[in-house]
Amino acid sequence: MSQPPLVFSFFHLMAWPYLEQPPAAWPVAHRLFDPRRGPRLYGEYLDQMALADELGFDWVGCNEHHYTSYGLMASPTVIGGALTQRTRRAKIAMLGSLVPLNNPVRVAEEYAMLDVMSGGRLVAGFIRGLPQEYIAYGVDPDESYERLAEAWDLILRAWTEPEPFGWEGKHYRFRTVSIWPRPLQEPHPPIFISGGSSDSVRLAVERRVGIGVALASAEIARAQFDSYRALARAAGWEPTRDLFFWDQAVHVAKTDVAAREAFRGPTDYFYRYLLVPTRRANELVIQGGYYHDPADRERRLQRVRQRETVTLESEIEQGRALCGSPDTVVEQIRRWVPYVGHGVLNVRFQVGTMPHDEVVASMRLFATEVLPHVRDL
Amino acid sequence: MPQQEEGRVTAGDCAIAWHAAGDGPLLAYLHGAGGLRWGRALDGFAERFRVVAFDIPGFGGSTLGDSVQSIPDAADALAAAMEQVAHGERMHLMGTSLGGRTAAWLAVRHPQRVDRLVLESPAAFRPPDAPPLSSFPPDELRRRLYGNPEQAPPTDDPAVRQQQFQVMARLTKGVGWDSELEARLGEIEAPTLVLFGTQDGLIPPEMGRIYKERIPQAFLTYVYQAAHAIQWDRPDAFVDLVSDFLERGEAFVVPRAKATAG
């Protein structure tokens, strides 16, 4: 069976690169954010996303994080709005609004706006969110799946119901809803959810939507997609690879040595300054019913702990990073695509402290010397 | 459970049985094709209203007179019964499924009888390609009716069910899509609340939009995690929502911590 073409998604976290030492914990004190440096930083990051569109990446991707130097996109739709005006061709992938934490009607409206403003280019992520985001928005994490499932139904209803309607839910109650605008894509924009747990995979298979896995090794990503494929086959259908996205950090330079040298510091910053401080908050949240399957909880804890011993070499070895000369990166992609079976490469070029000009140089090398050799994989 | 009273009134060539409980504004109720099932929801209404449940001609304690050959005929007999029980006063009127279709006809033909109208999963518009109810094996019918089978009432005696299907076939003439009613929904004067469960297995919940489009003052509400029998799947939410509508009318769209009549 012929597979849909690979999709290259230029994903951005919009990290704060100016921390002088690792924060003690999450939430990160906002005195560490210097607003005067913000305008230029957002400008550079948006330039990178606009460049991705020019260079032929298929998607540009945003996500939502709170109270953290890890990402400056507390509201991904704000960035999405800017992207509708700075990109022409790439799909705008909201990966995405944290659906259980936000007013679902608002998510339906903002996504519909983005779809219309972009001429029908929205990819709609209904994302559950990292554990600590539940602390940030004051929502019981044990309710996350229920809220996700209900908000999902409500958003679809808000997108597709031509008449004003009320919603008498378990978690959401609206006496009358009639959103303006409604989405341009028919019947509605494509939906992806995060697929890090067995419950998410089940939900995605049941509703036949795509899943994404982030900050996970090739082995873990493959296991999640394998379990999706097995459940789908058991239900009598064959999923295509465009339903699977996997996130990888990327740096391309002229030589392997140059690429690794440039990537080591930013990778170290990404883990030790940006991610590791969230460990305790993660542990506190997932002690309860955030995962229904204890195996999911154990895997999560293990992954969170492993972050403390990460090296660039282990990142490359486990597939979380693509790094090297163009030839090397081509080879890495050729290795991982058949192994993992994903069809959407959700690639992050701006990692940690990686400066703008080096991100741009790496993106250009990737576009000219990597993409043409992996497009037809 | 509030104390129930019962009685029968004569309406043309039918005897119409009624079952009542509670005090307060009058709320007439018309059951679905499975006959009257008085459960948690009707108990809940009886704490705020005087609920008077009528048996549709041919069901329960009501007789099916020769003059009753259709749903509009049944609606006429029930309107006459309502007039007697309410001593000519208007009543709020709520109907479920087949009773919803009947209640809609009653509101079309006897607007002076009806204060506010509630249609729970009304069965006036079943798409032509939907299989007839009598074609479902009992287990499947139950799954399509109840999203939460533990809260459902016990299964019917097959003989009773068979008879109910026969009465329904006579009244509806096997027509699942009531185009005559569709053409006349615009005549309904009562503010109307239409409810469908998001998991309704008998009627696609999207049929709700037909009522919403055509009834001049209509509200359509989807009840999450409820199938066809909303009042059994989500009884408390159903009672709260419907009571708020009955008490406040169109003002029920305004969230109020403490709802006041309006």
Contacts between the chains, C-beta under 8 A, distances in Angstrom:
chain1	res1	chain2	res2	distance
A	150	B	224	5.9
A	150	B	225	8.0
A	153	B	198	6.2
A	153	B	224	6.6
A	154	B	224	7.7
A	157	B	198	7.9
A	157	B	222	6.3
A	161	B	206	7.7
A	161	B	209	6.9
A	162	B	209	6.4
A	163	B	208	8.0
A	163	B	209	4.4
A	163	B	212	4.2
A	163	B	213	6.1
A	163	B	220	6.0
A	164	B	212	7.2
A	164	B	219	8.0
A	164	B	220	7.2
A	165	B	208	7.5
A	165	B	209	7.9
A	165	B	212	7.4
A	165	B	220	4.8
A	165	B	221	6.7
A	165	B	222	5.9
A	166	B	219	6.2
A	166	B	220	6.7
A	166	B	221	3.5
A	166	B	222	7.0
A	166	B	241	7.9
A	166	B	253	7.8
A	167	B	221	7.1
A	167	B	222	5.7
A	167	B	224	6.8
A	168	B	195	7.7
A	168	B	221	5.5
A	168	B	222	7.0
A	168	B	223	4.5
A	168	B	224	6.4
A	168	B	234	7.2
A	168	B	237	5.3
A	168	B	238	7.9
A	168	B	241	5.3
A	169	B	224	4.0
A	169	B	225	7.8
A	170	B	224	6.1
A	170	B	225	6.3
A	172	B	224	8.0
A	175	B	219	7.6
A	175	B	221	7.6
A	175	B	252	6.3
A	175	B	253	4.2
A	175	B	254	7.7
A	175	B	255	7.1
A	176	B	219	7.0
A	176	B	253	5.0
